[in-house]
Each structure stands twice: as C-alpha cells, then as structure tokens.
Amino acid sequence: MRYPIFLVSLLLLVQSCVLKQAQKSFDKGEFDRAIALYEKKLTEEDPVINFQIAEAYRKSNRLKVAGPYYSAAMKAHSSEESLPYYYAKSLKANQLYDEAQEVLENYVTRAVADRRFRELAQYELDNLSDLQVIEETPNYFRIKNLEELNTPRAEYSPVYKNGLLYFTSNRLSQKIYLVTGTPFTDIFSVKTRGANVNMQTLQLLDPMINNEDTNEGSVAISPDGNSIIFAKGNTGKATGNTEVNLYFTRFRNGQWLEPRPLSINDPDAWDSTPALTPDGNTLYFSSTREGGFGGADIYSAQLNRRGRWVDVKNLGPQINTSGEEVFPFVGGDGKLYFSSDGHAGFGNLDLFVASRERGKVKVQNLGEPMNSESDDFGLYQFDLTRGFFTSNRPGGKGDDDIYTFVNDDPDLKIVNYYLEGVTVTTDNGGKEIILPNTKVALVSENGEVVEESFTGEDGVFKFRVYAEENYDLIGEKTDYFTTRQPFSTMGKSVDRTTLTDFITNVNFESKIMMERIVIEKPIVLNNIYYDLDKANIRPDAAIVLDSLVEIMNDNPEIYVELGSHTDARADDDYNMDLSFRRARSAVQYMIRNGVTPERITAKGYGETKLIIQNARNEDEHQVNRRTEFKVLRYNPRREPEYDQEEGFVPIEEGTVIQDDGESDEYDRFFD
C-alpha cells in the first residue's frame, strides 16, 4: 500500500519541479523553454498555465499564437486583470476584429476593471473604429517579395548604401536563442542594383561585428558608408532583453575597428533599431527606458562637434503610444517612417508615416498592401518612390522576408523647405566674424525643439522647416549669451498646383548674432522710458523688459545688475533716489514674470555716470536717462575634462591629433 502513495508523492514532486523550472525560465526571458515546460503540465481548465503560455508567446513576439491560450484562460475564469486586453490584442492580430471589439467593450464597462488596462482597452476600441477609414483610404503602393534574397529563415531590416544592401538574418546560424527558439541573427551585405541582388556577393560582415554568441540586429550607416551603428545583445546571460544596446564602429585601414557602445545606451533598457538622417547628424532609435509612454518608444539624439551623441529626446505622444514604436526611418522627404502596434492598424506591427502640417504632427497608416495582419516593419526608402521593407505575412518564404515597394502616386510632388544660416559675432574692433562650433536649435511656436545642429568651423547650420509655421532660432555657446531670433515661413508656401518638377527645394537664409559675455560690461536697454518723476513700468518699457526676461530664462548661468541712470537736471539726492526706484520697479516686474530674485539686483546711479557731460538739449538728456544691465557673475556649464564612461578627453580648439590608425577616442564619429 505504501508504493502507490510514494509514487503519487513522487509524481507531485516532479510536477512541482517542472513548474518551478518553467517559471524560472519565464522570469529569465527564456520564453521558448518556458513554453515547452509549461506545455508538459497544461490542462485546458488550468487558468494559470494557459495565461503564462500566452504571455510567453506575446513577450517573444508571437501574439497570434497566444490567442488560444488567452481564450482558454478566459474560459477557466482567470483572475488576471490584463487578460481581456491582451486577448483582444491577439484576436486583432488574427484579424478577428469583431470578436476583439466585443471583448474590449465588455472589459471597459466592468466596474472592477483596472484603470490602466481599461484606458488601454478604450484606446484599442478607438483604433478599431478607425480601421475602416484606413482600409478605404486609397494609395498607390505596389509590393513584391524579394524572393532571390529570402530564405525560410528570417531576413529583415534592409538598409541600402553605395550599391550594397545590408540586412539582418539568422540564415546561417546554428545556435538557438532561447527567448524565441530561433537561431541567433547576424548582419549581412549583398551587392544590388535596385531590387536586382547579386547573390554571389552575399557575405557576413566582419567577425569584429558579428559574434556567434550574440544577436546582431538592425544597422544604420553613415552618409559616407564608413561608419555604422548597430544593435547587439541577447546573449542569454542577462535577464530579459535589457542587455540589447547600440554600438558603433568605423572602417579604417581596410578593416572594421572593435565596436564600442554608445554613451546614450540605458543599462536598464532595450536600445535598438537605429536610423540616421541623410546628413548623419541625427540618430533615431527605439528604447524601453523609463519615462516613455508605454513599451518601446522612439527617441532622437544629436551629434555634437566632438562626435558624441547628446540631447536624447523622446519624440512625444504624437508618435509614441502605450504600445511598441520601433524601426524609425527618415527619408529624403523629411518624413518619419516607423512601425507601431499602438496606432490604429491591422493587428501587429504596421508601417506609419509622420508628417508635419502647420505645426502639428500627423500620423498616417500606410494602408494595404504595405500593411497586413502580420508584422510589417523596417522600411527603407531607396528613393522617394521606391524602397524596401520587412514582413512576416502569409505567402512569404518562411519567417521575416524582405519586400520591395513602389509608390505610383501620380500626384506625388515633394516640396522641401530649408533654412540655412550662420552664427556670427564681433571682434574687438566691432567687425563681424564667423562664430564656429555653436549649438543651434530650431524651436516651434509652442516651444518644441524641432531640430538641433552643431555648427562647424564655418559657423553654418541648416534645418528642414515646414510651411506656414513660426519658429525661434536659439544659438548657444559657452561664454556667449544664448540668443533667440524669430523666423517664419508664414505666407511663403509654394503653390503645389503650379509645380511641374517632382522635387522642389525652397531655401531661406538667416544669421544669428552672438554676443560674448563680459563681466561688468554695461549693455544699454533701448526704449525703456518713464513718465516724469515716476518709476512705474509703462507698456512700452514692459515690451523691452519682457525681452530681458527671455534673455534671463535662456541664460540661467548669469546673475545681473539692472541699473538706472538719470540726467543732471535735479539735485543729486533726488536723482539717486529716483534712479533706484526706477531700477527696483524694473527688477520687481521681471521677478513677477519668473526671474529668480537671487539672479537680479537693482541699483540706482542717479547722475553719477553721465554719458554726455553738460547736456544742452532734450536729446542729449535722453541719452543720459537710460537703463542698463550688466553681468555680475557667470557660471558656465562646461563639458567635463574626462568622461568616465567613454574615456573621452575634449579637444581644445586648434589641437592636432595624429591618427595612429588604431585609436578612435579623439575622432569625430564621422570622419
């Protein structure tokens, strides 16, 4: 009688061990192994294991397959609050839109529903209601599977440069990645003329880039083709996928140098899918770092004059959603293309384009046939009418396939608006000279930084601007006043109906005058007038003081004195008191408008610092009656002499670095 009891106990122990191993694999992100272990103990009525299997499929980008397990967990009355939302997402991924809508509608009306998931569910309902509009919107795309290149395994994320098509694939790897159960990926190149690939030239990139123990992902290539940024990680040694980071390397002396991680990587996040603008000065990438809007968000970073990526910015809620936004690309038309499962679409990742119209960002689904019920992502424009993208839709060679597309829109006319300018200052003699190495930002009317640039030795900056918008150009440089200058394209748009050329470029010019910060140097504020014997701020004076408030806000490192001067037509004591009251009145006005009191001091000089001695007429007295400000203290924000993370030592202007052919610590990212 003991043996059956012993066997039952042993069986229960084995079952418990299997479930513990499954959960351990799930927690480590080894989802394919977790699924296999859970399947051994699965029964149709088990809500917990069904839900865990469904989650493992979802987290390993197999949402379609997750559907039946979510359904079984629902029927078994699972208590997981997120279950209805993810079940509806899986139904949508399988094009069961009516069923998905029914699940979501039932969920959002539940009084006990979790607020966060209820909001996500309502967002998905709104997206489903937009689906018919997307399906009915005409487009002129034609697509074709690039059959000669694709295999039953995965080929994705195509990028073209200098006659070579770069892409990522697991076509040759034998080592299995435990998250998805598929082989590790590498980066390949092949010679191509448009869509005509020469398969005899297919090759893996250098072993310095590809490593059999890691996944090498998407790649971005510099304008000259000699530098690349690529995603790398997923060795399986770390929990989850946070070890995925961006690396860069340069081709020098006939070989690729050892890749180095970018300083903008977040050690606790997934950083991947890089893309460079055509000029190479802006990097777009996707990241799961804290502070985003949901899953993976798209961010931008700028290349400064020392070749480092700085000013990482989230692209905001117009682009990013509670879902996944990945695989950005900026084409020659200045539009941002990306993939998302959070915007209104067909179910999984869809291709979208974001354009700017009168200061607002408009996101549009590219529609069918570019999009399907499967994952559609990784778009790259060969030119403004043709390109490549990736899809794992039915009818392909197997896993992810690379497709070509052509846009036959007969009304496709591109108008590009550009603003080119130069940063200048004056020398000791007052002569205008170029001011190099200056940061310039293009800021929209609502304060959004549209684009940033770092000028070179020529002081030149260039931005893409958009029709019918107002901007500020803001120049920043250590030891100079941050300067704000307005620019507008209002009333300067080209009538597209009159255009005959496919591409029309409209160029504007500007100049930013930067003034050096000199301690104790008085700067006269023009047009600050007071009524006779009074110290109140008149409306005309307020306009000038508002500009000074803006200067103080733009230059948080300066501490200033606001000084008031009178003419000599009253006694000394009266003039001293009047000038102080006027200076104090101006300072109080600025404090009321946001200037920190510690940063500004009022001082009255009376008639002690006359510009014109023995003034004889009203014009000369007016010259003496003036308000000035001067910088008393300046705490500049300077770059550190040594960057602990990258071992970077800033280069003093004029320093010559000898190229030893090996080290690239002191070079710009792009030579």
C-alpha positions in Angstrom: 0.0 0.0 0.0 2.9 2.4 0.5 4.2 2.2 -3.0 1.2 3.9 -4.7 1.3 6.7 -2.1 5.0 7.0 -2.7 4.6 7.1 -6.5 1.9 9.8 -6.1 4.1 11.9 -3.9 7.0 11.5 -6.4 4.7 12.4 -9.3 3.6 15.6 -7.5 7.2 16.4 -6.7 8.2 16.1 -10.3 5.3 18.2 -11.4 6.2 20.9 -8.9 9.8 20.9 -10.1 8.7 21.2 -13.8 6.5 24.2 -12.9 9.3 25.8 -11.0 11.7 25.3 -13.9 9.1 26.8 -16.3 8.6 29.8 -14.1 12.4 30.3 -13.7 12.8 30.2 -17.5 9.9 32.6 -17.9 11.5 35.0 -15.4 14.8 34.8 -17.2 13.2 35.7 -20.5 13.8 32.2 -22.0 10.2 32.1 -23.3 10.6 29.2 -25.7 12.0 26.9 -23.0 9.3 28.1 -20.6 6.6 27.2 -23.1 7.9 23.7 -23.6 8.0 23.1 -19.9 4.5 24.6 -19.3 3.1 22.5 -22.1 4.1 19.4 -20.2 1.7 20.3 -17.4 -1.0 22.0 -19.4 -4.7 21.2 -19.0 -7.5 23.0 -20.7 -9.0 24.0 -17.4 -5.8 25.5 -15.9 -6.1 29.3 -16.0 -2.6 30.0 -14.6 -0.6 27.8 -17.0 -2.7 28.9 -20.0 -2.1 32.5 -19.2 1.6 32.0 -18.7 2.0 30.2 -22.0 0.0 33.0 -23.7 2.3 35.6 -22.1 5.4 33.8 -23.1 4.2 33.8 -26.7 3.3 37.5 -26.5 6.6 38.5 -24.9 8.5 36.6 -27.6 6.6 38.5 -30.4 4.2 35.6 -31.3 0.9 37.3 -30.4 -1.0 35.4 -33.0 -0.1 32.1 -31.4 -1.0 33.3 -28.0 -4.7 33.7 -28.8 -6.0 30.1 -28.0 -4.2 30.1 -24.6 -5.7 33.5 -23.7 -9.1 32.1 -24.7 -8.6 29.0 -22.5 -7.5 31.2 -19.6 -10.6 33.3 -20.0 -12.9 30.2 -20.1 -11.2 28.9 -17.0 -12.1 32.2 -15.2 -8.5 33.5 -14.8 -8.3 36.4 -12.4 -5.5 38.2 -14.3 -6.7 41.8 -14.8 -4.7 42.2 -18.1 -6.1 39.1 -19.7 -9.1 40.6 -21.6 -6.9 43.4 -23.0 -4.2 41.1 -24.3 -6.7 38.5 -25.5 -8.4 41.3 -27.6 -4.9 42.2 -29.0 -4.3 38.6 -30.0 -7.8 38.4 -31.7 -7.0 41.6 -33.6 -3.6 40.1 -34.7 -5.6 37.2 -36.1 -8.0 39.7 -37.9 -10.9 38.7 -35.7 -11.9 42.4 -35.3 -15.5 41.9 -34.3 -14.5 39.4 -31.6 -11.8 41.7 -30.3 -14.3 44.6 -30.2 -16.7 42.5 -28.2 -14.1 41.6 -25.6 -12.9 45.2 -25.3 -16.4 46.6 -24.9 -17.3 44.1 -22.2 -14.0 44.9 -20.4 -14.3 48.7 -20.4 -17.8 48.6 -18.9 -16.6 46.5 -15.9 -16.7 48.5 -12.7 -13.8 46.5 -11.3 -11.6 46.8 -14.3 -8.0 48.0 -13.7 -7.9 51.7 -14.6 -4.7 51.5 -16.6 -5.8 48.5 -18.7 -9.3 50.0 -19.1 -7.7 53.1 -20.6 -5.6 50.9 -22.9 -8.7 48.9 -23.9 -10.6 52.1 -24.7 -7.6 53.2 -26.9 -7.8 49.9 -28.8 -11.5 50.3 -29.3 -10.9 53.8 -30.8 -8.3 52.3 -33.1 -10.7 49.6 -34.2 -13.2 52.2 -35.2 -10.6 53.9 -37.4 -9.7 50.7 -39.2 -12.5 51.1 -41.9 -11.1 54.5 -42.7 -7.7 53.1 -43.2 -9.0 50.3 -45.5 -10.9 52.8 -47.6 -8.1 55.4 -48.0 -6.6 55.0 -51.4 -2.9 54.6 -52.0 -0.7 53.7 -54.9 1.8 51.2 -53.4 2.9 48.0 -55.2 4.9 45.4 -53.4 6.9 42.3 -54.3 8.7 39.7 -52.3 12.5 39.8 -52.8 12.4 36.1 -53.4 16.0 35.7 -54.6 17.3 37.0 -51.2 14.8 35.5 -48.8 15.0 32.0 -47.1 12.7 30.0 -44.9 14.5 31.7 -42.0 14.4 35.4 -41.1 15.7 38.3 -43.3 14.8 41.8 -42.0 15.7 45.4 -41.6 17.1 46.3 -45.0 19.4 49.3 -45.4 21.0 50.4 -48.8 24.3 52.3 -49.1 26.7 52.6 -52.0 25.5 49.6 -54.0 25.2 47.3 -51.0 22.0 46.1 -49.3 22.6 45.4 -45.6 20.2 43.3 -43.7 19.9 41.1 -40.6 19.3 37.3 -40.8 19.6 34.0 -39.0 20.0 32.1 -42.2 23.4 30.6 -41.3 23.4 30.4 -37.5 23.1 27.1 -35.7 23.0 28.4 -32.1 19.4 28.7 -30.8 18.2 31.8 -28.9 16.1 30.6 -26.0 13.7 33.5 -26.0 12.2 32.7 -29.4 13.5 29.3 -30.1 15.1 30.6 -33.4 18.8 30.9 -34.4 20.9 33.9 -33.5 21.0 36.7 -36.0 23.9 38.3 -37.9 24.4 41.3 -40.3 24.9 40.5 -44.0 25.6 42.6 -47.1 24.9 41.9 -50.8 25.6 43.9 -53.9 22.4 45.1 -55.6 21.2 47.4 -58.3 17.8 48.5 -57.1 15.9 45.2 -56.5 18.3 43.1 -58.5 20.6 41.4 -56.0 23.8 39.6 -56.9 23.6 36.6 -54.6 27.2 35.6 -55.4 28.3 38.6 -53.5 26.4 37.7 -50.3 28.6 37.9 -47.2 28.6 38.1 -43.5 30.0 41.3 -42.1 33.4 41.2 -40.4 33.7 38.9 -37.3 34.6 42.0 -35.4 30.9 42.9 -35.9 29.2 39.5 -35.9 29.5 37.2 -32.9 28.1 33.7 -32.8 27.1 34.2 -29.2 25.0 37.3 -29.6 22.2 38.6 -31.7 23.3 41.4 -34.1 20.3 43.5 -35.0 19.4 46.5 -37.1 22.1 48.6 -38.6 22.4 52.3 -39.5 25.1 53.6 -41.9 26.8 57.0 -42.1 26.5 59.1 -45.2 29.9 58.1 -46.4 29.3 54.4 -45.6 32.4 54.1 -43.4 30.8 54.1 -40.0 27.9 52.1 -38.7 25.7 51.9 -35.7 24.0 48.6 -34.9 22.1 46.8 -32.2 23.8 44.0 -30.4 22.9 41.8 -27.4 20.6 38.9 -26.3 23.5 36.6 -25.3 21.1 34.9 -22.8 23.5 35.7 -19.9 21.2 38.5 -18.6 17.6 38.5 -17.5 15.2 39.6 -20.2 16.3 41.7 -23.2 17.7 44.8 -21.4 21.2 43.9 -22.5 20.5 45.0 -26.1 22.4 48.1 -26.8 23.7 50.3 -29.6 27.3 50.0 -30.8 29.3 51.9 -33.4 32.4 51.0 -35.4 34.4 52.6 -38.2 36.0 51.1 -41.3 39.7 52.2 -41.2 42.8 51.0 -42.9 40.9 48.2 -44.6 39.2 46.8 -41.5 36.4 47.4 -39.1 37.5 48.6 -35.7 36.3 47.0 -32.5 32.7 48.1 -31.8 32.1 50.4 -28.8 28.8 51.0 -27.0 27.2 54.4 -27.4 27.0 56.6 -24.3 23.3 57.1 -24.8 22.5 53.4 -24.0 20.4 52.9 -20.9 21.8 49.9 -18.9 18.3 49.0 -17.7 16.5 49.2 -21.1 16.4 47.7 -24.6 18.0 50.1 -27.1 17.8 49.1 -30.7 16.6 49.8 -34.3 18.9 52.8 -35.1 18.5 55.1 -38.1 20.4 58.1 -39.2 19.1 61.2 -41.1 20.6 61.7 -44.6 23.1 64.2 -43.2 24.1 61.9 -40.4 23.7 64.5 -37.7 20.6 63.0 -36.0 20.2 59.4 -34.7 16.7 57.9 -34.2 16.4 54.7 -32.2 13.8 52.8 -30.1 14.1 52.2 -26.4 12.2 50.9 -23.4 13.9 53.3 -21.0 12.0 54.8 -18.1 9.9 57.9 -18.8 8.3 56.7 -22.0 4.7 56.3 -23.0 4.4 52.5 -23.0 6.5 49.7 -24.4 9.3 50.8 -26.8 9.3 54.5 -27.7 11.2 56.3 -30.5 13.9 58.7 -29.4 16.3 61.1 -31.1 19.9 62.2 -30.3 22.2 64.8 -31.9 25.8 64.6 -33.0 27.8 67.4 -31.4 31.0 68.9 -32.7 33.2 66.4 -30.8 31.4 63.4 -32.4 29.4 62.4 -29.4 25.7 61.7 -29.3 23.9 64.1 -27.0 20.4 65.6 -26.2 18.4 62.4 -26.2 14.7 63.2 -26.5 11.5 61.2 -26.6 9.5 62.1 -29.8 6.4 62.6 -27.7 2.8 61.3 -27.6 2.1 62.3 -31.2 4.5 59.5 -32.3 4.7 57.2 -29.2 1.8 55.3 -27.7 1.3 52.7 -24.9 2.3 50.1 -27.5 5.5 49.5 -29.4 7.1 52.1 -31.7 10.2 50.7 -33.4 12.3 50.8 -36.7 12.3 54.6 -37.4 13.5 55.9 -40.7 13.8 59.5 -42.1 13.6 59.8 -45.8 14.6 62.4 -48.3 11.1 63.9 -48.0 11.8 64.7 -44.3 9.0 62.5 -43.1 9.5 60.0 -40.3 8.5 56.4 -41.1 8.2 53.9 -38.3 6.4 50.7 -37.2 3.8 50.5 -34.4 1.2 48.3 -32.9 -0.2 51.2 -30.8 -1.6 53.4 -33.5 -4.7 52.3 -35.5 -3.7 49.4 -37.6 -4.4 45.8 -38.7 -3.2 44.0 -35.7 0.5 43.6 -35.2 3.2 46.0 -36.3 2.1 48.3 -39.1 4.0 50.9 -41.1 3.2 54.5 -40.5 4.4 57.9 -41.7 4.5 61.0 -39.6 4.4 64.4 -41.3 4.3 68.0 -40.1 1.4 70.3 -41.1 1.1 73.8 -39.7 2.9 72.9 -36.6 1.1 69.7 -35.9 2.3 66.1 -36.4 0.0 63.9 -38.4 0.5 60.1 -38.2 -0.9 58.1 -41.1 -1.1 54.3 -41.6 0.4 53.4 -45.0 -2.5 51.0 -45.6 -2.7 47.8 -47.6 -0.7 46.3 -49.3 2.2 47.8 -47.3 0.5 46.6 -44.1 -1.2 43.3 -43.3 -2.4 41.4 -40.3 1.2 40.3 -39.7 4.3 42.3 -38.6 5.3 45.0 -41.2 8.3 47.0 -40.3 11.8 48.1 -41.2 11.0 50.4 -44.1 13.9 52.0 -46.0 13.5 54.3 -49.0 15.8 53.7 -51.9 14.5 57.0 -53.4 11.3 58.9 -52.9 9.2 56.4 -54.8 10.9 53.0 -54.1 12.3 51.1 -51.3 12.4 48.0 -49.1 10.5 46.8 -46.0 10.1 43.6 -43.9 7.0 41.5 -43.3 6.2 38.0 -42.0 2.9 37.9 -43.7 1.5 34.7 -45.2 2.8 33.8 -48.7 6.4 34.6 -48.0 9.4 32.3 -47.9 9.0 31.5 -44.2 9.8 33.8 -41.3 10.5 37.5 -41.8 11.0 38.4 -45.5 12.3 41.5 -47.2 9.9 43.1 -49.8 10.3 45.8 -52.3 7.8 48.6 -52.8 7.0 51.2 -55.5 4.7 54.2 -54.9 2.9 55.1 -58.2 1.1 58.1 -56.9 0.6 60.4 -59.9 0.3 63.5 -57.7 3.5 62.8 -55.7 5.2 66.1 -55.7 7.7 66.9 -53.0 8.4 70.4 -51.6 11.3 70.7 -49.3 11.8 73.9 -47.3 15.2 74.6 -45.9 16.6 77.3 -43.6 20.4 77.8 -43.9 22.2 80.3 -41.7 25.4 81.2 -40.0 26.4 82.1 -36.4 28.5 85.3 -36.1 29.9 87.6 -33.5 32.1 90.7 -33.5 35.8 91.1 -32.8 37.3 93.8 -30.6 37.0 96.3 -33.3 33.3 95.7 -33.9 33.9 93.8 -37.2 31.5 90.9 -37.8 33.3 87.5 -37.8 32.2 83.8 -38.0 31.5 82.1 -34.7 32.2 78.4 -35.1 31.2 75.4 -33.0 27.9 76.7 -31.8 24.8 74.8 -30.9 21.7 76.0 -32.8 18.1 74.8 -32.1 15.0 75.3 -34.3 12.1 75.8 -31.8 8.4 75.8 -32.8 5.9 78.4 -31.7 4.8 76.1 -28.8 8.3 75.6 -27.5 9.0 72.2 -29.1 12.6 71.6 -30.3 12.0 70.6 -33.9 15.7 70.0 -34.7 19.2 70.9 -33.3 22.5 71.3 -35.0 26.2 71.9 -34.1 28.0 74.2 -36.4 31.5 73.5 -37.7 34.3 75.9 -38.3 32.3 77.7 -41.0 29.5 78.5 -38.5 26.9 77.2 -40.9 23.7 75.5 -39.8 20.9 74.1 -41.9 17.4 72.9 -40.9 14.4 71.5 -42.6 11.5 73.8 -41.9 7.8 73.4 -42.7 5.2 75.5 -44.4 3.1 78.1 -42.5 5.0 77.9 -39.2 6.6 80.4 -36.8 9.9 79.5 -35.2 12.7 80.7 -32.9 16.3 80.1 -33.7 18.3 79.7 -30.5 22.1 79.8 -30.5 24.1 78.5 -27.6 27.8 78.6 -26.9 29.9 78.7 -23.7 30.9 82.3 -22.8 28.3 83.8 -25.1 24.7 85.0 -24.5 22.2 82.4 -25.6 20.5 84.2 -28.4 16.9 83.9 -29.7 15.9 85.0 -33.1 12.5 84.7 -34.8 11.9 83.1 -38.2 8.7 82.4 -40.1 7.5 80.6 -43.2 4.1 82.1 -42.9 2.9 83.3 -46.3 6.0 81.8 -48.0 4.5 78.4 -49.1 4.8 77.2 -52.7 1.5 76.5 -54.6 1.8 72.8 -55.3 -0.7 73.1 -58.2 1.8 75.1 -60.2 4.7 72.7 -59.8 5.9 70.6 -62.7 9.1 69.1 -61.1 8.9 66.1 -58.9 11.1 67.7 -56.2 11.1 71.4 -55.4 13.6 72.9 -52.9 12.8 76.2 -51.3 15.7 77.8 -49.4 15.7 80.6 -46.8 18.6 82.3 -45.2 19.3 83.7 -41.7 22.0 84.9 -39.4 22.4 84.6 -35.6 24.5 87.4 -33.9 26.0 86.0 -30.7 27.4 88.4 -28.1 30.3 87.5 -25.8 29.5 87.6 -22.1 31.8 90.2 -20.5 31.6 90.6 -16.7 30.7 94.2 -15.6 30.2 95.4 -19.2 27.1 97.7 -19.3 24.6 97.0 -22.0 22.0 99.7 -22.7 18.4 98.6 -22.9 16.8 100.8 -25.5 13.3 102.3 -25.3 12.8 101.9 -21.5 11.2 105.2 -20.7 9.5 106.5 -17.5 6.9 109.3 -17.0 8.3 112.5 -15.5 9.2 111.9 -11.8 7.7 108.4 -11.8 9.0 104.9 -11.5 6.1 102.8 -12.8 6.6 100.5 -15.8 5.0 101.8 -18.9 3.6 99.5 -21.5 6.4 100.4 -24.0 9.0 99.7 -21.3 7.4 96.3 -20.5 8.0 95.1 -24.0 11.7 95.6 -23.6 11.7 94.1 -20.1 9.9 91.1 -21.4 12.8 90.6 -23.8 15.2 90.8 -20.9 13.2 88.2 -19.0 13.5 85.9 -22.0 17.3 86.5 -22.0 17.5 85.6 -18.4 15.4 82.4 -19.0 17.6 81.5 -21.9 20.8 82.1 -19.9 20.3 80.6 -16.5 24.0 80.8 -15.7 24.1 84.6 -15.5 23.5 86.9 -12.5 22.9 90.5 -13.4 22.5 94.0 -12.2 19.8 96.3 -13.6 21.0 99.9 -13.2 19.0 103.1 -13.8 20.6 106.5 -14.7 19.1 110.0 -14.7 20.0 113.2 -16.3 21.6 116.1 -14.3 18.6 118.4 -14.1 17.7 117.8 -10.4 19.7 117.6 -7.3 22.0 114.6 -6.6 19.9 113.1 -3.8 16.7 113.3 -5.7 18.2 111.7 -8.8 19.8 109.0 -6.8 16.5 108.1 -5.1 14.5 108.3 -8.4 17.0 106.1 -10.3 16.9 103.4 -7.6 13.1 103.4 -7.5 13.1 103.0 -11.3 15.6 100.2 -11.2 13.8 98.5 -8.4 10.5 98.8 -10.3 12.0 97.1 -13.4 13.5 94.3 -11.3 10.2 93.7 -9.5 8.5 93.5 -12.9 11.0 90.8 -14.0 10.7 88.9 -10.8 6.9 88.9 -11.2 7.5 87.4 -14.6 9.5 84.5 -13.4 13.1 85.6 -12.9 14.6 84.3 -9.6 15.2 87.2 -7.2 18.7 85.9 -6.4 19.8 86.4 -10.0 19.0 90.1 -10.4 19.9 93.2 -8.4 18.6 96.7 -8.7 20.9 99.7 -8.4 20.4 103.4 -8.9 23.2 105.5 -10.2 21.5 108.9 -10.4 23.6 111.3 -12.4 27.0 109.8 -11.4 27.7 108.2 -14.7 26.6 110.7 -17.4 27.4 109.8 -20.9 27.2 113.4 -22.1 28.5 115.9 -19.7 26.9 119.3 -19.7 23.9 118.1 -21.9 22.3 121.1 -23.6 19.1 119.7 -25.2 16.4 117.1 -24.6 18.0 114.6 -27.0 21.3 114.7 -25.0 19.4 114.5 -21.7 17.6 111.4 -23.0 21.0 109.7 -23.7 21.9 110.2 -20.1 18.4 108.9 -18.9 19.0 105.2 -19.6 18.6 101.7 -18.1 21.5 99.3 -18.4 22.1 95.7 -17.4 25.4 94.0 -16.8 26.5 90.6 -15.8 27.9 90.4 -12.3 28.6 86.7 -12.2 28.6 83.8 -14.8 28.7 80.1 -14.0 29.1 78.4 -17.4 28.1 74.8 -18.0 31.3 73.3 -19.3 31.9 69.8 -20.5 34.0 67.6 -18.2 37.6 67.2 -19.0 37.2 63.4 -18.7 34.2 61.2 -19.4 34.4 58.2 -17.1 32.2 56.1 -19.3 33.9 56.6 -22.6 37.4 57.8 -21.5 36.8 60.9 -23.7 39.1 63.9 -23.4 37.6 67.0 -25.0 39.9 68.6 -27.7 41.0 72.2 -27.3 40.3 74.2 -30.4 43.3 74.2 -32.7 44.8 70.9 -31.3 46.0 68.5 -34.0 45.6 64.8 -33.3 47.8 62.3 -35.1 45.9 59.4 -36.4 47.7 56.2 -35.4 45.3 54.1 -37.4 44.0 52.3 -34.3 42.6 54.5 -31.7 39.4 56.5 -32.4 39.0 58.1 -29.0 39.6 61.6 -30.3 37.9 61.5 -33.6 34.5 62.6 -34.8 32.1 59.8 -35.3 32.0 60.6 -39.0 35.4 61.5 -40.4 
